[in-house]
Amino acid sequence: MKGRVLVVDDDADARGALAEALRDGGYTVETAADAFKGLGKVPDFAPDLMLTDLKMPGMDGLELLRKLRSGGYDLPVVVTTAFADVVTAVTALKQGAADYLTKPLDLTELSLVVAREMDRLRLRREAGLLRARLAERYSFRNLVGSSPAMQTVLKVLPQVAASKASVLITGEPGTGKELIAAAIHEHSPRAKEPFLKLHCAALAEPLLESELFGHENGALPGSSGRREGRLQQAAGGTLFLDEISALPPALQVRLLRFLQDHTFERMGGEETLDVDVRVIAASNHDLREEVAMGRFREDLFYRLNVVNVDLPPLRARPSDILALAIHFLRKYASEDGKPLEGFSDEALERLAAYEWPGNVRELENAIAHAVVLASGPRVTAAELPPNVGPAAVRTAGIRIPGSKMEDIERHAILTTLEATGGSTTKAADILGMSVRTVQYRLQQYHSAPKSELGAPTIISRRPD
């Protein structure tokens, strides 16, 4: 059936004619002789749409509409009225009626109006279902991480989501910055509004300016017509700016102005637009060092960094590796229709021993790869990507056992500095050392003969 319609009219002939026409159109129909009986049928019949007369004794159509809304029923209501009462029908529209029809009713018009409202209802329900699925996908409880490092992050997310403040998410590539940004949006008061993304390193400056702020006709070579930018498209919602460190200096100035007063002009335009958008930015570079090197505006950094969410690399949360692996195994096994039970012991050992330089993204891809190749009830070590394995003999000639402690320490410091983009602060935090110790060791390595250093060293751009 096309849907359920409740017809409420005190005129028996009109009520019967409407019911017959709707049934002929494929709808399931119930009728009520007055508004009181109509209200009584709503809970059990659960109509998708109500068709009610406006003029009825005891309780009129307007009061029926108000009681429906106050009772929490959000179904579309189409009112019917005599031509002389059109003003009353307009009042009904202002109070939430979907449409009105004048008597005597045109059955063709009735069919079109009911079909249109049923289509709108279906679209709203589908949108609600998609919204529920998104909310579940980005639920904080679905963010896997029981390690202390991840629990520190997860603990603050509800407070961050509830606020209006700009957020800066930092962390290495693959740590899940976009996932966290989406989760913050889905749990914010803006959840029903757009969540748009823009990768600042993916476009040349003119195209990036157009994508962010929009452009007027002819502002870009080959462009025709006006184009809305992401800031305008995300009005009321959230804009996620990934790899914000790549934003050119001129656009940094324009973004700073927007963060200060929520206004901007389209590229090539003079009209000042005012929009309400929350900005969440992300970077895998140390923006403090970018500021020190003169590549990023300090005032923009502080505008973006009202709240900082720093995501730990996967190697800093080893207790989460197997939990994440099981999570991804269930996800991809379900998608591929494979009844996988888990991992073999050797596969678990390899997953736990690997350093995961690509972080959670690399782990997810590795599990997706393994699920495709899996032929038994459990994923075996042979079905994991070839590079996933013990970290013992990989770089700089370091072997355990077989290397001196000072060589191991040097290798740990230099590779960690390389992974953190040269940030001695982050390296010290990961290694459990003081910043002063890391800087002292760097001075030692820098002054040592190259023959003693083995692999090339990464020297911090500046002391933290």
N, C-alpha and C positions, 0 to 999 in steps of 0.2 A: 504494500500500500504506500501511497505517496506521503502519508502523514495523518495525524489526528486533529480534527477540527471540532471545537465546541461552539454551537450556535445558540445564542441567548436572545430571545425575542418574545415579547408578550403577545404578539399577533400569531395565532396558530397557523393561519394560511401562509404567512410570510416565512415562518419558522420551518414549516414542512417543505415549502418550495426550495428554500436555501439548502436544506438537508439533502433533498433529492438531487439537486444540481451538483452538489459537492460529492455525493456518493457516485454519481455517474462519472465524475471526473477522477475517480480512483482514490478518494479520501475516506478514512474511517470517521464517522460523524456521530456525535451525541448532541442532544438538544436540551434546552432548559427554558421553562416558561417565564422565568423572572431572574433577576440578578442574584437573589438569595440562593435559589436552586443551582444557578450556574456556579457560584462560589463553592457550593457543597460538592459539585461533581469534579472540580479541578483536582483534588488530591488523588482520587482513585482513577479517573480517566487519563490524567496527565496529558492534556492536549498540547499539541505543538503550536496551535494558533487558536485564538478566540475571535469569533465574529459576533459582535453585540450591537443591539439597537441602543441609541442614545436616550430616547424618551421612553421610560418604563415607570409604572407606578411603584411606590415603596422605595426602591433604590434605582437611580438612573445609571446610565452607562458610565458617566464620569466618576461617580462614587464607586462603581464596580471596578473601574480601572485603578483608582487610588487604593482600594482594599487589596487588589491583586499585588500591586507593587509593595505595599507595606507588609504583605505576607511573604515576600521574598520570591514571588513568581515573576520571572522575567520573560514570559512568552510574548510574542507579538500579538497585539490586539488591533483588529480592524473594526472601526465603528461605522454604523449605518445611520443615516439621518435624512429627514425631509430637506428639500432644497432650502426652505426658509430658515433652517437651523444650522446653516453652514458655519456661522460664527461660533456656535457651540462646538462644532466638529474641530475647528481650528484650535479652540481651547483644549480639546482632547489631545490633539497632536502635541501641543506644548507640554502636556502632562505625561507624555510617553506613549501615546497611541502610534501605531505604525503607519496607518493610513485611514482614510474615510471614503465611503461610497454614499452617493445620494440616491434616495428613492424617487421613483421606482427603479430598482436595480437592473443594470444591464448585465446579464449573466456572462457575457464574454469578458466584460471588464472585471467582474467578480473573479472569474477563472484566472485572469492574468495577474491580478493583485495577490490572490492567495498563492499562486505558483511562485511569484517573485518573493514574497515573504518567506515561503518555505525554503527557497534557494538561499536567501540571506541567513536563515536559521541554520541551515546545513553548514554554510561557510563559517558561521560563528562557532559552531560546535567543533568543526575540524580545526579551526584556529585554536580553540581552547584545548583540544587534544594535543596539538603540536606544542602549545605552550606548556602543558603538563609534562610532556615528554622532555622538553628542554629543561624544565625545572628539575626533573628527576635526574637527567644526565649531569647537570651542573650542581646537584645538591652537594652541600659540604660533606655529607656523610659518604659520598661516593669518591671523595678525594682521598686516595689511598696514602697512608703514611702514619705509622705508629711510632716512628723514631722521635727522639726529643727534638731534633732539628726541625722536623716537619710539624710536629705538634705545636711548636712555638708559632709557626705560620698559621696553622689552622685555627688556633685559639683566637687570633685577632680578626679573622676574616668577617665574622658576623658584624662586629663593630664598624669595620671598614665599609662594608656593604651598606649599612644603615646611614652612613654619613653622606654629606654632599662634597666632601673634600676631593681634590685631585689626588691621584695615586700614581706612584712610580714603582713598577715591579722590576726588580733586578735579578740577575742570575745568568748562568751560562746558557748557551744554546741548548735546547732540548729539555730544559727543566720544567716546562709547563706554564710559561708566563701567559700565553693566550688563554689557556684553560682557566687559570686563576682569574684573569680579567673577566671572562664570560661568567664565571661563578659569582663574582662580585656584582656584576650587573643583574644576574637572575635573582639575586637575593636583595636587591635594592628596591626602593620605592619606584624606580624607573623601569622595572622589569617588563611592563607591558608596552614599553616604547622601544624604538630601534636600538640594536647593538651593532654598530658598524666598525669595520677594521680597515686600517690603512698602513701598509708597510713603507716606512719612510726611505728605505734604502733601495726600493724596487723601481723607482721612477726618476727620470731626469727632472731637474728643478722646475721647468715650466709646466710639465705634466703633473708634477707633485703639487704645485701651487693650485692648478686647476682642480685636481682631485680633492684637495683640502678645502679650498675657499670657493670653488666654482669660477666660471668665467662668463663674460658677456659676449654677444655675437661679434665674431671677428677678432677676439683677443688672442686666440691661438691660430697659427697658420693652418689653414685647411678646415678650421672649425666653422660650424654654422649654427646659429641660434644660441640662446642662453643655456647654460648648464649649471645646475645646483651642485655645490660641493658637499663633501661628507659632513661638514659641520651643520649645514642646513638640512640635509637628509636625516641626520640623527637628532633633530630637534626634540627635546623632551627626554631623550635617551642618553646613550653612552657612546663615545667614540674612543676606540682603542688604537693608539699610535704605536706601532711596533718599531723597534730599533730607532728610537727617537734621536739617538746620537748622530744619525745620518742626515738630520734636517739641516738644510743649508742656512747660513747666517741670516739672509734676508727673510726667510720664512720663520726663523726663530723669533725675529722681531715681531712679525705679524701674529704668531701664535701667542707670544707673551701678551700682546695687547688684548687678544681675545680672552685669555685667562683672567686678565685684570677687569675688563668691563663687559665681556660677552658680546662684543660688537666686531664686525669686520665688513670689508667690501669685497665683492667678487673681483676677480682678475679683469682689469680693463673697465671697471665700473666705478660709479661715484655714490650709488645708493648704499647707505649704512644699514646693515642688517643686524638685528638683535635676536640671538637665539639662546635657549637654555640647554646646554649640553655638558655632561660630565666627561672630563677627559681622563683616561687611564693610559699612561705611557709605559713603555717597557724598553729595557736596554740590556744587552749582554756586555756592554763596555762600562767601565768605571767612570761615571759622569763627573765625579769630583776631579779625576785626573784630566778628563776632557776639558773641564773648566780651567784647570791649571795650565793646560797647554794652549789655551786660547781658542779652542775649537767649539766650545759650547758656552752660551751665555750663563753667567752665574745667576742673574735675576730669574731667568727662565727655569734654571735648575731648581731654585727654591720654590717657584710657583708650582712646578710639577711634583716636587718631593714633599708635599704636605704630609702625606702618609707613604712610608716606604715599606714594601713587602719584598724581602730578600729571600729568594728560593735557593735552598742548598743544593749543591750538585749531588748526584746519586752516590758518588763515592763517599760523601760525608754522611750518608744515611743508609749504610749497608744492610741494616735490619729490615729495610723496606723493599729490598730487591726481590726477594721471593714472593712477598705479598703482591707486589706489582706484577710479577711474572704470572702468578695464578689468576690475577684479575684479567690480564690480557689474554691468557689462555682460554678462559671462559668466554670472553667477548668474541674472539675469532673462531673458536670451535663452534659457538652458537651460530655465527654468521655462515660458516661453511657446512653446518650440519654434521659435524663430526663428534661422536660421543667420547671425547677424550677425558680420561680420569685424572691426569696430572703429568708429572715428570718422572723420569727414571732417576735413581740416586746419582748417577754420574752426571746427568744433565743438571741436576740441582747444584752439584759441586761446581760445575763450570759456570753456571749463572752467578753463584755467590763469589767465585774467585775473580771474575772479570772486573776490570776497572770502570767500564762503561763511560768512555770519554764523551760519547754523544748523549749521555744522561738518559732520561726517561724515554725520549723519542727513539733512541737507538735500541733500548730494551723492548719497546713496543714493536718496532720493526723486526727485531730478532724473533720474537714470539710469533708474529704473523707469518714469518718465513717458516718457522718450525711447524706451525699448524698445517700449512699447505703441504709440507713433505711428510707429515706424520702418517704412518701406516698401521700403527698398533694402538692399543688403548692408552699408552703413555708416550710422551715426547722423549726421544732418546738424545744422547749427546751428539750422535751423528747427524741428527736432523736440525741442530742449531747451526747458525752461520759459522763457517770455519774459523773466523777470528775470535769467536767467543770461547775463552778458555783461561787457564791460569796466567797470571801476569808476570811470572818469574823472569823469563829471559826475553825482554822485548826491546829495550832501548839503552843506549849509552854503555853497553857492555856490563850492566849491573846483573849479577847473579846471586841468588839466595838459595843455599849457602854459597860462599865463594868470594864475597866482596867485603871490604873493610867498612866499618860503621861510618867513617867519615865520608866514604864514597857514596854510601846509601843515602846519607843525610844530604849531601850535595845534589845528588840526583833528585831526591824528593823536593828540595827547595826550588831547583831550577824548573823542573817539570810543572810544579804547582804554580810558579810565577808565570810560566807560559800559558797555562790553562786559565789564569785569572787576568790575562792581558797585561801582566807586569805590575799588578797591584800588590805591594808588599803588605798592605793591611789585610786584604782578603787571603793572601797566601799564609800569613801568620795565623789568622783565624782558623783556616782549614788544618794547618799543621800542628796547632796547639802550641805555638811558639809566641814569643813577644815580637813586636815589630822591630824593636831595636836589635834583637838577635838575628832576624832575617837580614836586616840592612848590614849588620856587621859581617855576616857570612858572605854577602854579595861583594863587599869591599875586598874580602880575602880572595874570592874567586876572580875578581877583576884584576887584582894585582899579581895573581899566580901566573907562571909561564903557561902558554897555551898547551904545551905538551902534557901538563899535569891535569888539564881540565877535561880531556877526552872530547865529548860532544860539545858543540857550540853552546855558549851560555846565553841566557836571556837576562839582561840587566834592566831593572825597573827604570821607567822613564824619569821618575823623580822620587825622592824620599817622601813617604806619606806623613 
